[in-house]
Amino acid sequence: MLQHFLYLQWKSFTRGAGFATGLAQKILMGFAWIYFAAIFASLAFAAFWVVQDDLGKDPLPFVSGYLLYGFVFWIVARYFLQKMPIVHIQPLLILPVSKKRIVRFGLLKTTVSFFNLSNLFFFVPFGVILIQQEYNWPGVVGWWISIGSIILMTNFLNIMLNSVDRILVLFAVLLIGVYALQYFEIFDLTAWTAPIFMAAYHQPLFCIIPLVLLGLIYQWSVTHFKDKLMLDGGTIQPKAETHRAADLSWLDRFGRTAIFLRNDIRLIIRNKRARMSVWMGVGFLFYGLIFMSDIYSGSAMTVFAGIFVSGGFLFGFGQYVPSWDSSYYPLMMSQNIAYKEYLASKWWLVVVGTLIGMVLSSFYVFFGWEMYLAILAGGIYNLGINAYLVLLSGGYTRTPIDLTTNNKAFGDKRSFNIKTLLLSIPKLVVPMFVYYVGVLIQSKSFGLILVALVGVLGFAFRNLVFGWIEKIYQEEKHKTLEAYKQKNT
């Protein structure tokens, strides 16, 4: 049966209209996986030798103490970034195939993801180093099994958390709060968590406990989704929802552009998928905390962090223009609508979101002006350059978004995934290069000024760039309409 499911998935992929594009993206993702595998493997070597030689501590208890941070972070990161695998349920439900088999296949697909394999690239080399350094090998195997079980638990918890936003917020607040206590040396949680994660090393039989918990969470997931597998998408009677109309008359000052602005704001207010782009922007406000170490001080990575901190909403929402409107895009194109007005509404939305991000990130001043100035420079670059680039890439990224998939088991609930992350790489590398050039010419401060000046320069050519983007959207119009008609790509 598993072989048959894989055969159906392969046919769905090869027969879709976007086969060539999908194949190219998967090849690109393959190279990206090799790159990240090398990165995580090198981190494994650094985690052992740097901790042992530079910090003078035992690497295994040290890494085990910080695993709690890692697992909570993975749960939050999976929620925003991990794309749920699509299983086309309706055709299977009319065949003599049990619901449990369908669910188990869908859950099996979730285990083969970047988030699981990236951990594999780190923990396997780290464990091999431990064995080579004459650590107790049965203990290392027990530690491996324990950690692997917990990683898969976060995978299935992520699936369950897709419909429970409040629990996600709880995990995010927990991560930030515990990290703050650790940073300000108020309470060292690692002293308590290290013995818990080390238990399987000292007594390998303790790895049975996380294995049992993994089995329980897996069965809970199977039961949860099996009950939702119905031809009507999982609900017999749709839940009535009421939305209070928001007063958006103040947008009238933008002329005809206000029509699209009102639609997008209402979309964000009323739809979970669109709201996710806002939450992702909030989550990325804390991304810069990773680069607070002296190791990154004054390096191009601070600009990298500044781009992300201020541009969370820009990358989350702007990356999928015009896919947000894919359900009614053909109707919209049949109207007397100028592309320039449509694109201007999206541009204003991501610009305002970026400005808000720059203001909310002002708390970085308490950690020093250097990081906040990097955020301001990155924010100006986002406003003047990346705001155009996300609209430009939207003309070629013809991925329809089904805004109703939140009610479907194993539906695609993500407006941001690893593919769009790969498409964002050029938007991140260029400002880092500009900063590096500025440093070579004069100083770190001049590098930040140069990044900001490039962003300001983008505003000077706004009309010219908009005309170019508008022309591309017009040329790609019919290809986009054809792609949005495809339901199973």
C-alpha positions as CSV (number, residue, x, y, z in Angstrom):
1,M,0.0,0.0,0.0
2,L,2.9,2.4,0.8
3,Q,4.3,1.7,-2.7
4,H,0.9,2.5,-4.2
5,F,0.7,5.8,-2.3
6,L,4.1,6.8,-3.5
7,Y,3.2,5.9,-7.1
8,L,0.1,8.2,-6.9
9,Q,2.2,11.1,-5.4
10,W,4.7,10.7,-8.2
11,K,2.0,10.8,-10.8
12,S,0.5,13.9,-9.2
13,F,3.9,15.6,-9.4
14,T,4.8,14.6,-12.9
15,R,1.4,15.3,-14.5
16,G,0.9,18.8,-13.0
17,A,1.3,21.9,-15.2
18,G,4.1,23.1,-13.0
19,F,6.2,20.0,-13.4
20,A,9.2,21.7,-15.0
21,T,9.2,24.5,-12.3
22,G,8.7,22.0,-9.5
23,L,11.6,19.8,-10.8
24,A,13.9,22.8,-11.0
25,Q,13.0,23.8,-7.5
26,K,13.6,20.3,-6.2
27,I,17.0,20.2,-7.8
28,L,17.9,23.6,-6.3
29,M,16.6,22.3,-2.9
30,G,18.9,19.2,-3.3
31,F,21.9,21.5,-3.5
32,A,20.6,23.5,-0.6
33,W,20.3,20.3,1.5
34,I,23.9,19.4,0.7
35,Y,25.0,22.9,1.8
36,F,23.0,22.8,5.1
37,A,24.2,19.2,5.7
38,A,27.8,20.6,5.6
39,I,26.9,23.5,7.8
40,F,25.2,21.4,10.5
41,A,28.0,18.8,10.4
42,S,30.6,21.5,10.9
43,L,28.5,22.8,13.9
44,A,28.8,19.3,15.4
45,F,32.6,19.5,15.3
46,A,32.5,23.1,16.7
47,A,30.1,22.1,19.5
48,F,32.6,19.5,20.7
49,W,36.0,21.0,20.2
50,V,35.1,24.7,21.0
51,V,33.3,23.7,24.2
52,Q,36.0,21.4,25.3
53,D,39.1,23.4,24.3
54,D,37.9,27.1,24.5
55,L,35.4,26.9,27.3
56,G,37.0,24.0,29.2
57,K,33.7,22.2,29.7
58,D,32.4,18.7,29.0
59,P,30.6,19.0,25.5
60,L,27.9,16.4,26.2
61,P,26.4,17.9,29.3
62,F,26.8,21.4,27.8
63,V,24.9,20.5,24.6
64,S,22.3,18.5,26.6
65,G,21.6,21.5,28.8
66,Y,20.7,23.7,25.9
67,L,18.5,21.1,24.1
68,L,15.4,22.5,25.8
69,Y,15.9,25.8,24.0
70,G,16.5,23.9,20.7
71,F,13.3,21.9,21.0
72,V,11.1,24.8,21.9
73,F,12.6,26.8,19.1
74,W,12.0,23.9,16.6
75,I,8.3,23.8,17.5
76,V,7.9,27.5,16.9
77,A,10.1,27.5,13.7
78,R,8.2,24.5,12.3
79,Y,4.9,26.3,12.8
80,F,6.1,29.2,10.6
81,L,8.3,27.5,8.1
82,Q,7.5,23.8,7.7
83,K,5.2,23.1,4.8
84,M,2.6,20.4,5.5
85,P,2.6,17.7,2.8
86,I,-0.5,17.6,0.6
87,V,-2.4,14.3,0.4
88,H,-5.3,14.6,-2.0
89,I,-7.9,12.9,0.2
90,Q,-11.2,13.0,-1.7
91,P,-10.1,10.6,-4.5
92,L,-8.8,8.1,-2.0
93,L,-11.9,8.2,0.3
94,I,-14.0,6.6,-2.5
95,L,-11.6,3.7,-2.9
96,P,-11.3,0.6,-0.7
97,V,-8.5,2.2,1.3
98,S,-8.8,2.5,5.1
99,K,-8.7,6.0,6.6
100,K,-5.9,4.9,9.0
101,R,-3.6,4.0,6.1
102,I,-4.2,7.4,4.5
103,V,-3.4,9.2,7.7
104,R,-0.3,7.1,8.4
105,F,1.0,7.9,4.9
106,G,0.4,11.6,5.4
107,L,2.2,11.5,8.8
108,L,5.1,9.5,7.3
109,K,5.6,12.2,4.7
110,T,6.1,14.8,7.5
111,T,9.0,12.8,8.9
112,V,11.0,13.4,5.7
113,S,11.5,17.1,6.1
114,F,14.4,19.6,6.3
115,F,13.7,20.1,10.0
116,N,14.2,16.4,10.9
117,L,17.1,15.7,8.6
118,S,19.0,18.9,9.7
119,N,19.0,17.6,13.2
120,L,20.3,14.2,11.9
121,F,23.2,16.0,10.2
122,F,24.2,17.5,13.6
123,F,23.5,14.8,16.2
124,V,25.0,11.9,14.2
125,P,28.4,13.5,13.7
126,F,28.4,14.8,17.2
127,G,27.7,11.3,18.6
128,V,30.4,9.8,16.4
129,I,32.9,12.2,17.8
130,L,31.8,11.3,21.3
131,I,32.4,7.6,20.6
132,Q,35.8,8.3,19.0
133,Q,36.7,10.3,22.2
134,E,36.0,7.1,24.2
135,Y,32.7,8.1,25.6
136,N,30.4,5.2,26.7
137,W,29.1,4.0,23.3
138,P,25.9,2.3,24.7
139,G,25.1,5.6,26.5
140,V,25.7,7.6,23.2
141,V,23.3,5.2,21.4
142,G,20.7,5.7,24.2
143,W,21.2,9.4,24.0
144,W,20.7,9.3,20.2
145,I,17.5,7.4,20.5
146,S,16.2,9.7,23.2
147,I,17.0,12.9,21.2
148,G,15.6,11.4,17.9
149,S,12.4,10.5,19.6
150,I,12.0,14.1,21.0
151,I,12.7,15.6,17.6
152,L,9.9,13.4,16.0
153,M,7.7,14.5,18.9
154,T,8.1,18.1,17.9
155,N,7.3,17.1,14.3
156,F,3.9,15.6,15.3
157,L,3.2,18.4,17.8
158,N,3.7,20.9,15.0
159,I,0.9,19.1,13.1
160,M,-1.4,19.3,16.1
161,L,-0.6,22.9,16.8
162,N,-1.7,24.0,13.4
163,S,-5.2,24.5,14.7
164,V,-4.3,25.8,18.2
165,D,-2.6,29.2,17.9
166,R,-2.7,29.8,21.7
167,I,-0.5,26.9,22.5
168,L,2.1,28.2,19.9
169,V,2.1,31.6,21.5
170,L,2.7,29.9,24.9
171,F,5.7,28.0,23.5
172,A,7.1,31.3,21.9
173,V,6.7,33.2,25.2
174,L,8.3,30.3,27.1
175,L,11.3,30.4,24.7
176,I,11.8,34.1,24.9
177,G,11.2,34.3,28.7
178,V,13.6,31.4,29.5
179,Y,16.3,32.9,27.2
180,A,16.0,36.3,28.8
181,L,16.5,34.7,32.3
182,Q,19.5,32.9,31.0
183,Y,20.9,36.0,29.2
184,F,20.7,38.2,32.3
185,E,22.1,35.5,34.5
186,I,19.0,35.4,36.7
187,F,18.3,31.7,36.4
188,D,20.3,29.0,34.7
189,L,17.9,26.5,33.4
190,T,20.6,24.4,31.7
191,A,21.7,23.2,35.2
192,W,18.3,21.5,35.6
193,T,17.7,20.3,32.0
194,A,21.2,18.8,31.4
195,P,20.6,15.9,33.9
196,I,17.2,15.1,32.2
197,F,18.7,14.8,28.7
198,M,21.8,13.0,30.1
199,A,19.7,10.3,31.8
200,A,19.6,8.1,28.6
201,Y,23.4,8.4,28.4
202,H,24.0,7.3,32.1
203,Q,21.3,4.6,31.8
204,P,20.5,3.6,28.1
205,L,17.3,1.9,29.1
206,F,15.8,5.3,29.9
207,C,15.5,5.9,26.2
208,I,12.4,3.8,26.3
209,I,10.5,6.7,28.0
210,P,10.8,9.1,25.1
211,L,10.0,6.2,22.7
212,V,6.8,5.5,24.5
213,L,5.9,9.2,24.5
214,L,6.6,9.3,20.8
215,G,4.3,6.4,20.2
216,L,1.5,8.0,22.2
217,I,1.8,11.3,20.3
218,Y,1.8,9.5,17.0
219,Q,-1.3,7.5,17.9
220,W,-3.0,10.7,19.1
221,S,-2.2,12.3,15.7
222,V,-3.5,9.3,13.8
223,T,-6.8,9.4,15.7
224,H,-7.1,13.1,15.4
225,F,-6.8,13.2,11.6
226,K,-8.7,9.9,11.0
227,D,-11.8,11.5,12.5
228,K,-11.4,14.4,10.1
229,L,-11.1,12.4,6.9
230,M,-14.4,13.1,5.2
231,L,-15.4,14.0,1.6
232,D,-16.6,17.4,2.7
233,G,-13.1,18.3,4.0
234,G,-13.5,17.2,7.6
235,T,-16.7,19.0,8.7
236,I,-20.3,18.0,8.2
237,Q,-21.7,21.4,9.1
238,P,-19.5,24.4,8.5
239,K,-18.9,26.5,11.5
240,A,-20.6,29.9,11.3
241,E,-18.2,32.7,11.7
242,T,-18.9,36.3,12.2
243,H,-16.6,39.2,11.5
244,R,-17.0,42.7,12.7
245,A,-16.6,45.1,9.8
246,A,-13.6,47.4,10.3
247,D,-13.8,51.1,9.4
248,L,-11.3,51.5,6.6
249,S,-12.6,54.7,5.2
250,W,-9.3,56.4,6.0
251,L,-7.8,54.5,3.1
252,D,-9.8,56.5,0.6
253,R,-7.0,59.1,0.4
254,F,-5.0,56.5,-1.7
255,G,-7.6,56.7,-4.6
256,R,-8.3,53.5,-6.5
257,T,-5.3,51.8,-4.8
258,A,-7.5,51.9,-1.6
259,I,-9.7,49.2,-3.1
260,F,-6.9,46.6,-3.0
261,L,-5.6,47.9,0.3
262,R,-8.9,47.3,1.9
263,N,-9.1,43.8,0.5
264,D,-5.7,42.9,1.8
265,I,-6.3,44.3,5.3
266,R,-9.6,42.4,5.5
267,L,-7.8,39.2,4.3
268,I,-5.2,39.5,7.0
269,I,-7.9,40.2,9.7
270,R,-10.2,37.3,8.6
271,N,-7.9,34.5,7.3
272,K,-5.5,32.5,9.4
273,R,-3.0,31.9,6.6
274,A,-2.7,35.7,5.9
275,R,-2.5,36.4,9.7
276,M,0.4,34.0,9.8
277,S,2.5,36.4,7.8
278,V,1.9,39.0,10.5
279,W,2.9,36.6,13.3
280,M,6.0,35.6,11.3
281,G,6.9,39.3,11.2
282,V,6.6,39.4,15.0
283,G,8.6,36.3,15.4
284,F,11.4,37.5,13.3
285,L,11.8,40.6,15.5
286,F,13.6,38.3,17.9
287,Y,15.8,36.8,15.2
288,G,18.6,39.3,15.9
289,L,19.1,37.8,19.4
290,I,20.9,34.9,17.8
291,F,23.6,37.4,16.6
292,M,24.2,39.2,19.9
293,S,27.4,37.3,20.5
294,D,30.7,39.1,20.1
295,I,31.6,36.6,17.4
296,Y,29.2,38.4,15.0
297,S,30.0,41.9,16.1
298,G,30.7,44.1,13.2
299,S,30.4,41.2,10.7
300,A,28.2,41.1,7.6
301,M,25.9,38.7,9.5
302,T,24.6,41.7,11.5
303,V,23.3,43.1,8.2
304,F,21.8,39.7,7.5
305,A,20.0,39.8,10.8
306,G,18.9,43.4,10.2
307,I,17.3,42.4,6.9
308,F,15.3,39.6,8.6
309,V,14.4,41.5,11.8
310,S,12.8,44.3,9.8
311,G,11.5,42.3,6.9
312,G,9.6,39.4,8.4
313,F,6.3,40.6,7.1
314,L,7.8,41.7,3.8
315,F,9.1,38.2,3.1
316,G,6.1,36.4,4.6
317,F,3.3,38.4,2.8
318,G,5.1,40.0,-0.2
319,Q,6.7,36.8,-1.3
320,Y,3.3,35.5,-2.3
321,V,2.0,38.4,-4.3
322,P,-0.2,37.8,-6.3
323,S,-0.9,34.3,-5.0
324,W,-3.0,35.6,-2.2
325,D,-5.6,36.6,-4.8
326,S,-5.3,33.4,-6.9
327,S,-8.9,32.2,-6.1
328,Y,-10.4,35.3,-7.8
329,Y,-7.4,36.4,-9.9
330,P,-9.1,35.5,-13.3
331,L,-12.2,37.6,-12.3
332,M,-9.9,40.5,-11.3
333,M,-8.0,40.4,-14.6
334,S,-11.3,40.7,-16.5
335,Q,-12.0,44.0,-14.9
336,N,-10.7,47.5,-15.9
337,I,-7.8,47.4,-13.4
338,A,-4.4,48.8,-13.9
339,Y,-1.5,46.6,-12.8
340,K,0.3,49.6,-11.4
341,E,-2.6,50.3,-9.0
342,Y,-2.7,46.7,-7.9
343,L,1.1,46.5,-7.3
344,A,1.2,49.9,-5.6
345,S,-1.3,48.5,-3.0
346,K,0.9,45.5,-2.3
347,W,4.0,47.8,-2.1
348,W,2.4,50.1,0.4
349,L,1.4,47.2,2.6
350,V,4.8,45.7,2.8
351,V,6.4,49.1,3.3
352,V,4.2,49.9,6.2
353,G,4.8,46.4,7.7
354,T,8.6,47.0,7.4
355,L,8.3,50.4,9.0
356,I,6.4,49.0,11.9
357,G,9.0,46.2,12.2
358,M,11.8,48.9,12.4
359,V,10.0,50.7,15.2
360,L,9.1,47.6,17.2
361,S,12.7,46.4,17.0
362,S,13.9,49.5,18.8
363,F,14.4,47.4,22.0
364,Y,17.7,46.3,20.5
365,V,19.0,49.6,21.7
366,F,19.3,48.1,25.2
367,F,21.7,45.6,23.8
368,G,23.8,48.3,22.1
369,W,23.4,50.7,19.2
370,E,25.5,48.6,16.8
371,M,22.8,46.0,16.3
372,Y,19.9,48.5,16.0
373,L,21.8,50.6,13.4
374,A,22.2,47.4,11.4
375,I,18.5,46.8,11.7
376,L,17.8,50.4,10.5
377,A,20.1,50.0,7.6
378,G,18.6,46.6,6.7
379,G,15.1,48.1,7.0
380,I,15.9,51.0,4.7
381,Y,17.3,48.5,2.2
382,N,14.1,46.4,2.5
383,L,12.0,49.5,1.8
384,G,14.1,50.7,-1.2
385,I,15.1,47.4,-2.8
386,N,13.6,44.2,-1.4
387,A,10.1,45.6,-1.5
388,Y,10.5,45.7,-5.3
389,L,12.2,42.3,-5.5
390,V,9.4,40.5,-3.7
391,L,6.9,41.9,-6.2
392,L,9.2,41.1,-9.1
393,S,9.6,37.5,-7.9
394,G,5.8,37.2,-7.5
395,G,5.5,37.6,-11.3
396,Y,7.3,34.3,-11.8
397,T,6.2,32.4,-8.6
398,R,2.9,31.2,-9.8
399,T,1.9,29.2,-6.7
400,P,-1.9,29.3,-6.0
401,I,-2.9,29.6,-2.4
402,D,-6.1,27.9,-1.2
403,L,-7.2,30.0,1.7
404,T,-9.7,27.3,2.8
405,T,-7.0,24.6,3.5
406,N,-7.1,25.2,7.3
407,N,-10.1,23.0,7.4
408,K,-8.5,20.1,5.5
409,A,-6.4,17.4,7.0
410,F,-2.8,17.4,5.6
411,G,-3.6,20.6,3.7
412,D,-0.9,23.1,2.7
413,K,-1.2,25.5,5.6
414,R,1.9,27.5,4.8
415,S,2.3,30.8,2.9
416,F,6.1,30.5,3.6
417,N,8.2,27.4,3.1
418,I,11.7,26.3,2.2
419,K,11.2,27.0,-1.5
420,T,10.4,30.7,-0.9
421,L,13.3,30.8,1.5
422,L,15.6,29.8,-1.3
423,L,14.1,32.5,-3.5
424,S,14.9,35.0,-0.8
425,I,18.7,34.3,-0.9
426,P,19.5,36.9,-3.5
427,K,17.7,39.5,-1.4
428,L,20.0,38.7,1.5
429,V,23.3,38.3,-0.1
430,V,23.5,41.6,-2.0
431,P,23.2,43.9,1.1
432,M,25.9,41.8,2.9
433,F,28.2,42.3,-0.1
434,V,27.5,46.0,-0.1
435,Y,28.3,46.2,3.6
436,Y,31.5,44.3,3.1
437,V,32.5,46.7,0.3
438,G,31.9,49.6,2.6
439,V,34.0,48.1,5.3
440,L,36.9,47.6,2.9
441,I,36.6,51.2,1.7
442,Q,36.5,52.8,5.1
443,S,34.8,51.3,8.2
444,K,31.9,49.3,9.6
445,S,29.8,52.4,10.0
446,F,30.4,53.4,6.4
447,G,29.3,49.9,5.4
448,L,26.0,50.4,7.2
449,I,25.6,53.8,5.6
450,L,26.3,52.3,2.2
451,V,23.6,49.7,2.7
452,A,21.1,52.4,3.7
453,L,22.1,54.6,0.7
454,V,21.4,51.7,-1.7
455,G,17.9,51.5,-0.2
456,V,17.4,55.3,-0.6
457,L,18.6,55.1,-4.2
458,G,15.8,52.6,-4.8
459,F,13.2,55.2,-3.9
460,A,14.6,57.6,-6.5
461,F,13.9,55.0,-9.3
462,R,10.5,54.0,-7.9
463,N,8.4,54.9,-11.0
464,L,11.0,53.4,-13.4
465,V,11.1,50.1,-11.4
466,F,7.3,50.0,-11.1
467,G,7.0,50.3,-14.9
468,W,9.4,47.4,-15.4
469,I,7.5,45.2,-12.9
470,E,4.2,46.1,-14.4
471,K,5.4,45.1,-17.8
472,I,6.6,41.7,-16.5
473,Y,3.3,41.0,-14.8
474,Q,1.5,41.8,-18.1
475,E,3.8,39.4,-20.0
476,E,3.3,36.6,-17.5
477,K,-0.4,37.2,-17.1
478,H,-1.7,34.3,-19.1
479,K,0.9,31.9,-17.6
480,T,-0.2,32.9,-14.2
481,L,-3.9,32.5,-15.0
482,E,-3.2,29.0,-16.4
483,A,-1.2,28.0,-13.3
484,Y,-4.0,29.2,-10.9
485,K,-6.4,26.8,-12.7
486,Q,-4.3,23.9,-11.6
487,K,-5.6,22.3,-8.3
488,N,-3.2,19.5,-7.8
489,T,0.2,20.9,-8.4
